């Protein structure tokens, strides 16, 4: 099952995506500029092999719901996210608001 739901953060609309797969759930919250995602996100791949795409993203681990993703500290972020002031340890919601 895939669930797509708009969510409001700081007066801005983001899209929350939940994908139920066998033995795992993929979670992401995005806008047109960037996203945060569960532990399935490979930040190293984005920073190294896809660096030219300048992807703004952050990864939180151990989350099982969209709310947990929003509340969790980011375990890693892309270089492009760092250029916006998004950093490791920042809470998901705070990171998303820097993507406005």
Buried (B, 14 or more C-beta within 10 A) or exposed (E): EEEEEEBEBEEEEBBBBBBEEEEEBBBBBBBEEBBBBBBBBBBEEBBEEEEEEEBBBBBBEEBEEBBBBBEBBBBBBBBBBBEBEBBBEBBBBBBBBBBE
